[in-house]
Structure formats: C-alpha cells, structure tokens
C-alpha cells in the first residue's frame, strides 16, 4: 500500500528540492493536467494561426521583426 500525503506535506517537501527538480515536477504536472483536455482551445488556436498566416501571405498585414518587438517590450517594461 502506498503512503498518502497532504498537499501541504508535498509542498513542504518540494521546498527542499533543487530548482531543476521542482521545474521537472511542474512540467510533468502541467503536461498531465493539459493532456487531451483542451482540444477545443487547440482547434481555435490552429484556426487563428491559419488565419494570421493567410493574412501575412496575402499582404493584408506586415510582419514586425523580432528585434523591434523585443525593443518595444523592453521600453514598456522599463528595461
């Protein structure tokens, strides 16, 4: 029989783990929680990316280089 832990006990234990182990745990939990749950959102995002790509390909919108976007973001956040 496996031991059972409360959420508070798990959190307390994880506080003593190395950062990379905590990251691995969080990544695994995130994948497990999102597995197959959000197919509606995934479908909506696929449609949105197709729409945006078509806009770019037809010249309806113009792409902004990543360096310019990064510069604008740094100005907004004050870095």
HELIX and SHEET records of a PDB file:
HELIX    1   1 UNK A    7  UNK A   14  1                                   8    
HELIX    2   2 UNK A   19  UNK A   34  1                                  16    
HELIX    3   3 UNK A   39  UNK A   57  1                                  19    
HELIX    4   4 UNK A   66  UNK A   77  1                                  12    
END                                                                             
